[in-house]
């Protein structure tokens, strides 16, 4: 459903059963005239957080371990990292503590 709604070709997505939604792969334009979004993207889907991943989440990380060897995340590790980041960032925004300042509780409205 996401593929159809977003209009993004499967070649520009990581589709893996470790996460429930396809992850758009980072585009690296050859020059400044190329678009920064995927060909065929439906503009009304640009509300989706996956369309706006920060650079640190937009592709698998490469890290240097103790012996100097560089190791790159697998697609599955990257997918889990993105999913966890999305979950924790949305959980913080929806936590009872933060939402209580925005919406009056029953005790506040009965006064």
MDTraj code that builds the backbone (N, CA, C; nanometers):
import mdtraj as md
import numpy as np

residues = "UNK UNK UNK UNK UNK UNK UNK UNK UNK UNK UNK UNK UNK UNK UNK UNK UNK UNK UNK UNK UNK UNK UNK UNK UNK UNK UNK UNK UNK UNK UNK UNK UNK UNK UNK UNK UNK UNK UNK UNK UNK UNK UNK UNK UNK UNK UNK UNK UNK UNK UNK UNK UNK UNK UNK UNK UNK UNK UNK UNK UNK UNK UNK UNK UNK UNK UNK UNK UNK UNK UNK UNK UNK UNK UNK UNK UNK UNK UNK UNK UNK UNK UNK UNK UNK UNK UNK UNK UNK UNK UNK UNK UNK UNK UNK UNK UNK UNK UNK UNK UNK UNK UNK UNK UNK UNK UNK UNK UNK UNK UNK".split()
xyz = np.array([
    [0.0813, -0.1178, 0.0000],
    [0.0000, 0.0000, 0.0000],
    [0.0870, 0.1261, 0.0000],
    [0.1940, 0.1310, 0.0803],
    [0.2818, 0.2475, 0.0840],
    [0.3425, 0.2734, -0.0532],
    [0.3854, 0.1676, -0.1213],
    [0.4482, 0.1842, -0.2523],
    [0.3493, 0.2493, -0.3485],
    [0.2278, 0.1999, -0.3513],
    [0.1260, 0.2559, -0.4407],
    [0.0938, 0.4002, -0.4015],
    [0.0698, 0.4250, -0.2742],
    [0.0313, 0.5586, -0.2289],
    [0.1428, 0.6609, -0.2477],
    [0.2667, 0.6196, -0.2235],
    [0.3797, 0.7119, -0.2333],
    [0.4243, 0.7347, -0.3769],
    [0.3985, 0.6381, -0.4643],
    [0.4400, 0.6515, -0.6036],
    [0.5878, 0.6267, -0.6263],
    [0.6565, 0.5732, -0.5272],
    [0.8007, 0.5489, -0.5373],
    [0.8234, 0.4085, -0.5911],
    [0.9070, 0.3970, -0.6942],
    [0.9394, 0.2654, -0.7504],
    [1.0100, 0.1796, -0.6466],
    [0.9856, 0.0500, -0.6527],
    [1.0465, -0.0445, -0.5590],
    [1.1986, -0.0396, -0.5635],
    [1.2573, -0.0009, -0.6759],
    [1.4037, 0.0064, -0.6852],
    [1.4620, 0.1138, -0.5937],
    [1.3783, 0.2069, -0.5482],
    [1.4227, 0.3139, -0.4588],
    [1.3834, 0.2879, -0.3138],
    [1.3452, 0.1637, -0.2837],
    [1.2988, 0.1290, -0.1493],
    [1.3718, 0.0069, -0.0960],
    [1.3925, 0.0042, 0.0342],
    [1.4376, -0.1177, 0.1007],
    [1.3111, -0.1870, 0.1499],
    [1.2857, -0.3043, 0.0942],
    [1.1694, -0.3827, 0.1339],
    [1.2222, -0.5058, 0.2057],
    [1.2007, -0.5096, 0.3360],
    [1.2551, -0.6173, 0.4176],
    [1.1539, -0.6524, 0.5256],
    [1.1335, -0.7800, 0.5524],
    [1.0341, -0.8185, 0.6528],
    [1.0689, -0.7765, 0.7954],
    [1.1882, -0.7270, 0.8194],
    [1.2252, -0.6856, 0.9549],
    [1.1485, -0.5588, 0.9971],
    [1.0986, -0.4816, 0.9003],
    [1.0154, -0.3644, 0.9299],
    [0.8862, -0.3750, 0.8493],
    [0.7820, -0.3088, 0.8954],
    [0.6510, -0.3250, 0.8321],
    [0.6255, -0.2305, 0.7160],
    [0.7140, -0.1361, 0.6930],
    [0.6941, -0.0400, 0.5844],
    [0.8235, -0.0299, 0.5036],
    [0.8142, -0.0164, 0.3725],
    [0.9361, 0.0003, 0.2927],
    [1.0067, 0.1311, 0.3289],
    [1.1385, 0.1281, 0.3316],
    [1.2159, 0.2480, 0.3629],
    [1.2729, 0.3070, 0.2350],
    [1.2465, 0.4350, 0.2077],
    [1.3052, 0.4981, 0.0901],
    [1.4574, 0.5042, 0.1026],
    [1.5246, 0.4633, -0.0046],
    [1.6703, 0.4675, -0.0069],
    [1.7160, 0.6089, -0.0376],
    [1.8257, 0.6492, 0.0227],
    [1.8791, 0.7832, 0.0032],
    [1.9171, 0.8044, -0.1428],
    [1.8806, 0.9205, -0.1954],
    [1.9210, 0.9573, -0.3308],
    [2.0436, 1.0461, -0.3233],
    [2.1387, 1.0197, -0.4090],
    [2.2571, 1.1038, -0.4186],
    [2.2582, 1.1608, -0.5600],
    [2.2153, 1.2870, -0.5765],
    [2.2106, 1.3456, -0.7096],
    [2.3499, 1.3592, -0.7707],
    [2.3579, 1.3404, -0.9027],
    [2.4851, 1.3576, -0.9730],
    [2.5250, 1.5041, -0.9805],
    [2.4281, 1.5921, -0.9858],
    [2.4568, 1.7358, -0.9878],
    [2.3408, 1.8100, -0.9222],
    [2.3531, 1.9425, -0.9142],
    [2.2530, 2.0219, -0.8425],
    [2.1204, 2.0348, -0.9161],
    [2.1149, 1.9920, -1.0427],
    [1.9900, 2.0041, -1.1180],
    [1.8981, 1.8846, -1.0973],
    [1.9496, 1.7781, -1.0394],
    [1.8675, 1.6588, -1.0172],
    [1.7810, 1.6762, -0.8928],
    [1.6597, 1.6200, -0.8963],
    [1.5708, 1.6324, -0.7796],
    [1.6240, 1.5545, -0.6598],
    [1.5881, 1.6029, -0.5408],
    [1.6284, 1.5352, -0.4175],
    [1.5236, 1.4347, -0.3710],
    [1.4149, 1.4216, -0.4424],
    [1.3109, 1.3244, -0.4102],
    [1.3083, 1.2172, -0.5175],
    [1.2436, 1.1093, -0.4866],
    [1.2401, 0.9932, -0.5737],
    [1.1484, 1.0192, -0.6923],
    [1.1868, 0.9704, -0.8109],
    [1.0996, 0.9870, -0.9278],
    [0.9623, 0.9251, -0.9009],
    [0.8576, 0.9952, -0.9397],
    [0.7217, 0.9441, -0.9229],
    [0.6590, 0.9715, -0.7879],
    [0.7326, 1.0357, -0.6961],
    [0.6788, 1.0617, -0.5624],
    [0.5502, 1.1430, -0.5713],
    [0.4481, 1.0951, -0.5040],
    [0.3205, 1.1666, -0.4981],
    [0.3354, 1.2774, -0.3929],
    [0.3211, 1.4048, -0.4327],
    [0.3434, 1.5155, -0.3385],
    [0.2614, 1.5068, -0.2100],
    [0.1418, 1.4519, -0.2164],
    [0.0594, 1.4446, -0.0949],
    [0.1144, 1.3457, 0.0073],
    [0.2125, 1.2651, -0.0311],
    [0.2743, 1.1712, 0.0637],
    [0.3954, 1.2320, 0.1339],
    [0.4304, 1.3549, 0.1002],
    [0.5488, 1.4152, 0.1609],
    [0.5282, 1.4540, 0.3070],
    [0.4110, 1.4307, 0.3612],
    [0.3885, 1.4504, 0.5046],
    [0.4565, 1.3400, 0.5847],
    [0.4841, 1.2274, 0.5194],
    [0.5341, 1.1089, 0.5895],
    [0.6767, 1.1318, 0.6407],
    [0.7045, 1.0978, 0.7661],
    [0.8389, 1.1174, 0.8219],
    [0.9501, 1.0503, 0.7409],
    [0.9195, 0.9403, 0.6723],
    [1.0237, 0.8734, 0.5937],
    [1.0693, 0.9573, 0.4752],
    [0.9901, 1.0549, 0.4348],
    [1.0297, 1.1431, 0.3250],
    [1.1298, 1.2485, 0.3716],
    [1.1481, 1.2614, 0.5013],
    [1.2318, 1.3683, 0.5562],
    [1.3340, 1.3175, 0.6581],
    [1.3863, 1.1997, 0.6364],
    [1.4850, 1.1468, 0.7308],
    [1.6078, 1.2368, 0.7346],
    [1.6581, 1.2659, 0.8537],
    [1.7820, 1.3429, 0.8616],
    [1.8977, 1.2616, 0.8033],
    [2.0033, 1.3293, 0.7654],
    [2.1161, 1.2628, 0.7002],
    [2.1676, 1.1445, 0.7813],
    [2.1705, 1.1564, 0.9135],
    [2.2238, 1.0481, 0.9972],
    [2.1399, 0.9208, 0.9893],
    [2.0134, 0.9324, 0.9426],
    [1.9264, 0.8151, 0.9294],
    [1.9016, 0.7747, 0.7847],
    [1.9491, 0.8531, 0.6908],
    [1.9109, 0.8331, 0.5514],
    [1.9801, 0.7163, 0.4824],
    [2.0799, 0.6597, 0.5454],
    [2.1505, 0.5456, 0.4865],
    [2.2250, 0.4704, 0.5966],
    [2.2664, 0.3477, 0.5678],
    [2.3409, 0.2707, 0.6683],
    [2.4678, 0.3436, 0.7128],
    [2.4963, 0.3346, 0.8411],
    [2.6167, 0.3964, 0.8974],
    [2.7397, 0.3105, 0.8729],
    [2.8518, 0.3767, 0.8561],
    [2.9806, 0.3092, 0.8544],
    [3.0570, 0.3606, 0.9755],
    [3.1020, 0.2693, 1.0596],
    [3.1759, 0.3065, 1.1804],
    [3.3119, 0.2386, 1.1807],
    [3.4052, 0.3005, 1.2506],
    [3.5378, 0.2423, 1.2671],
    [3.5424, 0.1760, 1.4035],
    [3.5749, 0.0472, 1.4049],
    [3.5820, -0.0255, 1.5317],
    [3.7237, -0.0167, 1.5877],
    [3.7444, -0.0746, 1.7049],
    [3.8692, -0.0593, 1.7797],
    [3.9956, -0.0872, 1.6994],
    [3.9938, -0.1879, 1.6136],
    [4.1159, -0.2228, 1.5401],
    [4.1344, -0.1401, 1.4129],
    [4.0490, -0.0385, 1.3914],
    [4.0612, 0.0476, 1.2749],
    [3.9813, 0.0016, 1.1545],
    [3.9201, -0.1150, 1.1642],
    [3.8401, -0.1670, 1.0531],
    [3.7083, -0.0898, 1.0431],
    [3.6677, -0.0580, 0.9199],
    [3.5393, 0.0074, 0.8984],
    [3.4316, -0.0977, 0.8743],
    [3.3205, -0.0822, 0.9443],
    [3.2093, -0.1764, 0.9332],
    [3.0838, -0.0959, 0.8988],
    [3.0100, -0.1430, 0.7990],
    [2.8862, -0.0769, 0.7574],
    [2.7667, -0.1597, 0.8027],
    [2.6647, -0.0907, 0.8533],
    [2.5409, -0.1577, 0.8934],
    [2.4842, -0.2379, 0.7768],
    [2.4251, -0.3507, 0.8080],
    [2.3509, -0.4255, 0.7063],
    [2.2192, -0.3513, 0.6806],
    [2.1512, -0.3880, 0.5731],
    [2.0204, -0.3274, 0.5456],
    [1.9246, -0.3496, 0.6616],
    [1.9285, -0.4686, 0.7203],
    [1.8390, -0.4990, 0.8315],
    [1.8724, -0.4148, 0.9550],
    [2.0000, -0.3977, 0.9844],
    [2.0398, -0.3150, 1.0990],
    [1.9963, -0.1700, 1.0776],
    [2.0150, -0.1204, 0.9562],
    [1.9732, 0.0159, 0.9246],
    [1.8216, 0.0303, 0.9404],
    [1.7461, -0.0663, 0.8881],
    [1.5999, -0.0615, 0.8962],
    [1.5531, -0.0586, 1.0416],
    [1.6137, -0.1398, 1.1257],
    [1.5768, -0.1423, 1.2678],
    [1.6127, -0.0092, 1.3335],
    [1.7278, 0.0474, 1.3005],
    [1.7680, 0.1768, 1.3584],
    [1.6681, 0.2858, 1.3198],
    [1.6280, 0.2891, 1.1930],
    [1.5297, 0.3883, 1.1481],
    [1.3971, 0.3672, 1.2211],
    [1.3513, 0.2432, 1.2289],
    [1.2242, 0.2137, 1.2960],
    [1.2285, 0.2553, 1.4432],
    [1.3388, 0.2257, 1.5114],
    [1.3509, 0.2636, 1.6527],
    [1.3539, 0.4151, 1.6694],
    [1.4254, 0.4843, 1.5820],
    [1.4303, 0.6310, 1.5888],
    [1.2914, 0.6908, 1.5676],
    [1.2186, 0.6393, 1.4689],
    [1.0832, 0.6895, 1.4440],
    [0.9930, 0.6621, 1.5634],
    [1.0039, 0.5439, 1.6202],
    [0.9205, 0.5076, 1.7349],
    [0.9519, 0.5950, 1.8558],
    [1.0787, 0.6117, 1.8863],
    [1.1130, 0.6894, 2.0058],
    [1.0829, 0.8373, 1.9870],
    [1.0994, 0.8896, 1.8678],
    [1.0695, 1.0316, 1.8483],
    [0.9195, 1.0566, 1.8538],
    [0.8390, 0.9652, 1.8034],
    [0.6938, 0.9845, 1.8106],
    [0.6420, 0.9550, 1.9507],
    [0.7049, 0.8638, 2.0221],
    [0.6630, 0.8339, 2.1596],
    [0.6850, 0.9537, 2.2500],
    [0.7956, 1.0234, 2.2317],
    [0.8234, 1.1409, 2.3140],
    [0.7196, 1.2492, 2.2887],
    [0.6797, 1.2639, 2.1641],
    [0.5808, 1.3657, 2.1303],
    [0.4424, 1.3303, 2.1828],
    [0.4167, 1.2020, 2.2021],
    [0.2831, 1.1573, 2.2437],
    [0.2785, 1.1105, 2.3884],
    [0.3837, 1.1325, 2.4638],
    [0.3843, 1.0833, 2.6012],
    [0.2811, 1.1585, 2.6848],
    [0.2254, 1.0936, 2.7862],
    [0.1263, 1.1603, 2.8711],
    [0.1802, 1.2880, 2.9340],
    [0.3076, 1.2899, 2.9664],
    [0.3654, 1.4073, 3.0301],
    [0.3606, 1.5270, 2.9356],
    [0.4004, 1.5083, 2.8094],
    [0.4017, 1.6214, 2.7171],
    [0.2612, 1.6584, 2.6714],
    [0.1734, 1.5607, 2.6545],
    [0.0395, 1.5921, 2.6051],
    [-0.0474, 1.6564, 2.7126],
    [-0.0148, 1.6361, 2.8410],
    [-0.0969, 1.6948, 2.9464],
    [-0.0889, 1.8468, 2.9443],
    [0.0175, 1.9012, 2.8896],
    [0.0279, 2.0461, 2.8787],
    [-0.0562, 2.0990, 2.7629],
    [-0.0883, 2.0136, 2.6693],
    [-0.1603, 2.0570, 2.5507],
    [-0.3109, 2.0374, 2.5621],
    [-0.3524, 1.9326, 2.6305],
    [-0.4944, 1.8995, 2.6405],
    [-0.5318, 1.8955, 2.7877],
    [-0.6342, 1.9695, 2.8285],
    [-0.6728, 1.9665, 2.9700],
    [-0.7174, 1.8271, 3.0121],
    [-0.6792, 1.7886, 3.1310],
    [-0.7252, 1.6606, 3.1846],
    [-0.8659, 1.6792, 3.2395],
    [-0.9311, 1.5704, 3.2759],
    [-1.0666, 1.5763, 3.3307],
    [-1.0700, 1.6629, 3.4558],
    [-0.9687, 1.6492, 3.5414],
    [-0.9674, 1.7273, 3.6656],
    [-0.9512, 1.8761, 3.6367],
    [-0.8811, 1.9113, 3.5307],
    [-0.8625, 2.0524, 3.4976],
    [-0.9898, 2.1128, 3.4385],
    [-1.0661, 2.0334, 3.3649],
    [-1.1862, 2.0867, 3.3003],
    [-1.3058, 2.0926, 3.3945],
    [-1.3018, 2.0199, 3.5068],
    [-1.4164, 2.0179, 3.5985],
    [-1.4128, 2.1317, 3.6991],
    [-1.3081, 2.2098, 3.6995],
    [-1.2968, 2.3199, 3.7963],
    [-1.3881, 2.4341, 3.7652],
])
top = md.Topology()
chain = top.add_chain()
for i, resn in enumerate(residues, 1):
    res = top.add_residue(resn, chain, resSeq=i)
    for name in ("N", "CA", "C"):
        top.add_atom(name, md.element.get_by_symbol(name[0]), res)
traj = md.Trajectory(xyz[None], top)
